[in-house]
Amino acid sequence: MNSTSCFLDLTKKCLFLLLILSSSFQFFGQEPVNPVIENYGGIYEVLEATIKPNSDQEYKIVVDVFGGTEDKTQIDKSLNNVARMLNLHSVGGVPEANMKVVLALHGQSTYSTLTDTAYMAQFGLDNPNQQLIEELTDAGVLITVCGQSLRARGFSKKELNPRIELAISMLTTVTHYQHIGYHLLKF
């Protein structure tokens, strides 16, 4: 192989590598977007996706939210996943009006529903979930907390964030909403 063909071969390899890197940066280097829940649940647009939600369909979803977070200084990861779900459907073309979402919080996620005063008494800091809850409810999400989980942890209705609805239980919330056509997700 002569020096000219080696140079051309190396040039082709470099151009190929640059092409790969530039397309990778275009996909992987993009910033997350938050079209519905502005400060939480950042997602990436995947413009080349072939599987997308139906923008004409109404999505009725009841979410069993159990997880919470071990680090009480951080937001509830399960609530953040709900924000991601709303943002993903929006990027997929579903209007906010077509998203009917109910959350049934219980277990460790019960703490996320407390007022700052109740959270402060329990963990020594303000509830980091307040703004996320505000953004979710402003987007039309109905957030409920299991009365059984709340009472088992020694809390009363007056210690709930006023945007949270008190339910008899997570179980009755989920079965009620499934009975009227909502689909179940678990976070």
C-alpha positions in Angstrom: 0.0 0.0 0.0 1.5 3.4 -1.0 1.5 6.5 1.1 -1.4 8.1 -0.9 -3.7 5.1 -0.4 -2.7 4.9 3.3 -3.6 8.6 3.7 -7.0 8.1 1.9 -7.7 5.1 4.1 -6.9 7.0 7.2 -9.0 9.9 6.0 -12.0 7.7 5.4 -11.6 6.2 8.9 -11.4 9.6 10.5 -14.4 10.9 8.6 -16.4 7.8 9.5 -15.4 8.3 13.2 -16.4 12.0 13.0 -19.8 11.0 11.5 -20.4 8.5 14.3 -19.3 10.9 17.0 -21.4 13.8 15.7 -24.6 11.7 15.5 -23.8 10.4 19.0 -23.4 13.9 20.4 -26.7 14.9 18.7 -28.5 12.1 20.5 -26.6 11.7 23.7 -25.5 15.3 24.2 -29.0 16.8 24.1 -30.4 18.4 27.2 -33.5 17.0 28.9 -36.8 18.7 28.3 -39.7 19.3 30.6 -42.8 20.2 28.6 -45.4 19.7 31.3 -43.8 19.4 34.7 -41.3 22.2 34.3 -38.8 21.5 37.1 -39.0 17.7 37.4 -39.1 14.5 35.3 -36.7 15.7 32.6 -36.7 13.4 29.5 -35.0 13.3 26.1 -36.8 13.7 22.9 -36.4 10.7 20.6 -37.5 12.1 17.3 -36.7 9.0 15.3 -38.9 6.8 17.5 -41.4 4.7 15.6 -43.5 3.6 18.7 -45.3 6.6 20.1 -48.5 7.2 22.1 -51.7 8.0 20.2 -52.2 11.8 20.4 -56.0 11.4 19.9 -56.5 8.9 22.7 -57.4 9.8 26.3 -55.0 8.1 28.7 -56.6 7.2 32.0 -53.9 5.9 34.4 -54.0 5.1 38.1 -50.5 4.8 39.6 -49.7 2.7 42.6 -46.9 4.8 44.2 -45.1 2.9 47.0 -41.4 3.6 46.7 -40.5 6.9 48.4 -36.8 7.5 49.0 -34.4 6.5 51.7 -32.7 10.0 51.6 -35.4 12.2 53.0 -33.5 15.3 51.7 -34.3 14.2 48.1 -37.5 14.2 46.2 -39.6 11.0 46.0 -38.2 9.2 43.0 -41.6 7.6 42.3 -43.2 11.1 42.1 -40.5 12.2 39.7 -41.3 9.1 37.6 -44.9 10.4 37.3 -43.5 13.8 36.1 -41.4 11.8 33.6 -44.5 10.0 32.4 -46.4 13.2 31.8 -43.4 14.8 30.0 -43.0 11.7 27.9 -46.6 11.6 26.8 -46.4 15.3 25.9 -43.2 14.8 23.8 -45.1 11.9 22.2 -47.8 14.3 21.1 -50.5 13.7 23.7 -52.2 16.9 24.8 -52.3 17.5 28.6 -56.1 17.4 28.4 -55.9 13.8 27.3 -54.0 12.7 30.4 -56.2 11.6 33.3 -53.8 10.5 36.1 -54.5 9.5 39.7 -51.8 8.6 42.2 -52.4 6.2 45.0 -49.5 6.9 47.4 -48.8 4.5 50.3 -45.8 2.9 52.0 -42.7 5.0 52.1 -44.3 7.5 49.7 -46.7 8.5 52.5 -44.0 10.8 53.9 -44.0 12.8 50.6 -47.5 14.0 51.3 -46.8 15.7 54.6 -46.8 19.5 55.2 -43.5 21.2 55.8 -44.4 21.3 59.5 -45.1 17.6 59.8 -42.0 16.7 57.7 -39.8 19.0 59.8 -41.0 17.3 63.0 -40.3 13.9 61.5 -37.0 14.5 59.6 -35.7 18.0 60.7 -36.2 19.7 57.3 -38.9 21.0 55.0 -40.5 18.5 52.7 -38.5 18.6 49.4 -41.6 17.3 47.5 -43.8 20.4 47.9 -42.9 22.0 44.6 -43.2 18.7 42.7 -46.6 18.1 44.2 -47.7 21.6 43.3 -46.6 21.1 39.6 -48.2 17.7 39.4 -51.6 18.9 40.7 -51.4 22.1 38.6 -51.1 19.7 35.6 -54.3 18.0 36.7 -52.9 15.0 38.5 -55.1 13.8 41.4 -52.8 12.8 44.3 -54.3 10.6 47.0 -52.7 9.0 50.0 -53.7 5.8 51.7 -55.4 6.5 55.0 -54.2 3.2 56.3 -50.6 4.1 55.6 -51.0 7.6 57.0 -52.6 6.4 60.2 -50.2 3.5 60.6 -47.3 6.1 60.6 -49.1 8.2 63.3 -50.2 11.1 61.0 -53.6 12.8 60.7 -55.3 14.6 57.8 -54.3 18.0 59.2 -50.6 17.0 58.6 -51.3 16.5 54.8 -50.3 18.9 52.1 -53.7 20.5 51.2 -53.2 19.4 47.6 -53.4 15.7 48.7 -56.7 13.9 48.9 -57.1 11.4 51.8 -58.4 8.0 50.6 -59.6 5.1 52.7 -56.8 3.1 51.3 -54.5 2.6 48.3 -56.3 -0.7 47.6 -59.8 0.9 47.3 -58.4 3.8 45.3 -56.8 1.5 42.7 -59.8 -0.9 42.5 -62.2 2.1 42.1 -60.3 3.7 39.3 -59.6 0.4 37.5 -63.4 -0.3 37.7 -64.0 3.0 35.8 -61.5 2.3 33.0 -58.1 3.4 34.4 -55.0 1.4 33.7 -52.7 0.5 36.5 -49.0 1.4 36.7 -46.7 0.8 39.7 -43.9 3.0 40.7 
